[in-house]
Amino acid sequence: MKKWIKPIERMGACKEALEWANKFETLDDAWKECERGDWMLWLLGKLSGGSESDSRKKLVLVACQCARLALPYVKEGETRPLKAIETTEAWANGVEGVTLDDVRDAACAASAAYAASAAYAAACADIVREYYPTVSFKGY
């Protein structure tokens, strides 16, 4: 294992990321070739300082920009994911009165929206299976 990978391993990088990273001579090379935005955000999060630091807040704003890319896929009329993003952006931008607890509450609400959608999808799949038993749901 290359010397530059040891610190990332100590930070708790997943086995898959470590195996992938070991293909590169330098962290810079790995960063340039990485197609996993979640891995990149994870590493930046580990390096960005405490939850109230300016560098962490900048990273949070970048993560919010990424999250906004998923909004077109949210069920029409479901506002909780957007509300979570907006609350998080307000906190990161230092809007007075917006706390990390507000961010957590909004994130929990957005997660509930996702769970409700997943439960609905599962129920639909059960109905489809009942009437069309030969339909395959592999990979979903």
C-alpha positions as CSV (number, residue, x, y, z in Angstrom):
1,M,0.0,0.0,0.0
2,K,1.3,3.4,-0.9
3,K,2.3,5.8,1.9
4,W,-0.2,8.5,1.0
5,I,-3.1,6.0,1.5
6,K,-2.3,5.3,5.2
7,P,-3.8,8.6,6.5
8,I,-7.0,8.0,4.5
9,E,-7.2,4.5,5.9
10,R,-6.8,5.9,9.4
11,M,-9.7,8.3,8.7
12,G,-11.9,5.3,8.0
13,A,-12.2,5.1,4.2
14,C,-14.1,2.1,3.0
15,K,-12.3,-1.0,1.7
16,E,-13.5,-0.3,-1.9
17,A,-12.1,3.2,-1.9
18,L,-8.8,2.1,-0.5
19,E,-8.5,-0.7,-3.2
20,W,-9.3,1.8,-5.9
21,A,-7.0,4.5,-4.6
22,N,-4.1,2.1,-4.4
23,K,-4.0,2.1,-8.2
24,F,-2.6,5.7,-8.1
25,E,0.9,6.9,-7.3
26,T,-0.3,10.1,-5.6
27,L,-3.4,11.5,-4.0
28,D,-3.5,14.2,-6.7
29,D,-3.6,11.5,-9.4
30,A,-6.4,9.7,-7.6
31,W,-8.4,12.9,-7.1
32,K,-8.1,13.8,-10.8
33,E,-9.4,10.4,-11.8
34,C,-12.1,9.9,-9.1
35,E,-15.6,9.6,-10.5
36,R,-17.2,9.1,-7.0
37,G,-18.3,12.5,-5.8
38,D,-19.4,10.9,-2.5
39,W,-15.8,9.7,-1.9
40,M,-14.5,13.2,-2.6
41,L,-17.0,14.9,-0.3
42,W,-16.2,12.3,2.4
43,L,-12.5,13.1,2.2
44,L,-13.2,16.9,2.2
45,G,-15.4,16.4,5.2
46,K,-12.7,14.7,7.1
47,L,-10.2,17.5,6.2
48,S,-12.6,20.5,6.6
49,G,-12.4,21.0,10.4
50,G,-15.1,21.2,13.0
51,S,-18.8,21.5,12.3
52,E,-18.8,25.3,12.9
53,S,-15.7,26.1,10.9
54,D,-15.8,28.3,7.8
55,S,-14.2,25.5,5.7
56,R,-16.9,23.0,6.8
57,K,-19.7,25.5,6.0
58,K,-18.2,26.0,2.5
59,L,-18.2,22.3,2.0
60,V,-21.8,22.1,3.2
61,L,-22.8,24.6,0.5
62,V,-21.1,22.4,-2.1
63,A,-23.0,19.4,-0.9
64,C,-26.2,21.4,-1.1
65,Q,-25.4,22.2,-4.7
66,C,-25.0,18.5,-5.3
67,A,-28.2,17.7,-3.5
68,R,-30.1,20.2,-5.7
69,L,-29.3,18.1,-8.7
70,A,-31.6,15.4,-7.3
71,L,-34.6,17.7,-6.9
72,P,-36.1,17.0,-10.4
73,Y,-36.5,13.4,-9.3
74,V,-38.5,14.3,-6.2
75,K,-42.3,13.6,-6.4
76,E,-44.2,16.7,-7.5
77,G,-45.6,18.5,-4.5
78,E,-43.1,17.0,-2.0
79,T,-41.3,20.0,-0.5
80,R,-39.3,18.5,2.4
81,P,-36.1,17.8,0.4
82,L,-36.0,21.3,-0.9
83,K,-36.8,22.7,2.6
84,A,-33.9,20.6,4.0
85,I,-31.5,22.0,1.4
86,E,-32.6,25.6,2.0
87,T,-32.4,25.2,5.7
88,T,-28.9,23.8,5.4
89,E,-27.8,26.6,3.1
90,A,-29.2,29.2,5.5
91,W,-27.2,27.7,8.4
92,A,-24.0,27.5,6.3
93,N,-24.5,31.1,5.2
94,G,-24.8,32.2,8.8
95,V,-28.5,33.3,8.7
96,E,-29.3,34.4,12.2
97,G,-31.6,32.0,14.1
98,V,-30.9,28.9,11.9
99,T,-29.1,26.2,14.0
100,L,-27.7,22.8,13.4
101,D,-30.7,21.4,15.2
102,D,-32.9,23.1,12.5
103,V,-30.7,21.4,9.8
104,R,-31.1,18.0,11.5
105,D,-34.9,18.4,11.8
106,A,-35.2,19.4,8.2
107,A,-32.9,16.4,7.2
108,C,-35.1,14.0,9.2
109,A,-38.2,15.4,7.5
110,A,-36.5,14.9,4.1
111,S,-35.6,11.4,5.0
112,A,-39.2,10.7,6.0
113,A,-40.2,11.9,2.5
114,Y,-37.7,9.4,1.0
115,A,-39.0,6.6,3.3
116,A,-42.6,7.3,2.3
117,S,-41.6,7.1,-1.4
118,A,-39.8,3.9,-0.8
119,A,-42.7,2.4,1.1
120,Y,-45.0,3.4,-1.7
121,A,-42.7,1.9,-4.3
122,A,-42.5,-1.3,-2.3
123,A,-46.3,-1.5,-2.1
124,C,-46.6,-0.9,-5.8
125,A,-44.1,-3.7,-6.5
126,D,-46.2,-6.1,-4.3
127,I,-49.3,-5.2,-6.3
128,V,-47.5,-5.7,-9.6
129,R,-46.1,-9.1,-8.4
130,E,-49.6,-10.2,-7.4
131,Y,-51.1,-9.5,-10.8
132,Y,-48.0,-10.1,-13.0
133,P,-46.0,-12.8,-11.2
134,T,-43.4,-13.1,-14.1
135,V,-42.2,-9.5,-13.8
136,S,-38.7,-9.3,-12.4
137,F,-37.5,-6.6,-10.0
138,K,-33.9,-7.6,-9.9
139,G,-31.6,-4.7,-9.3
140,Y,-34.4,-2.5,-7.8
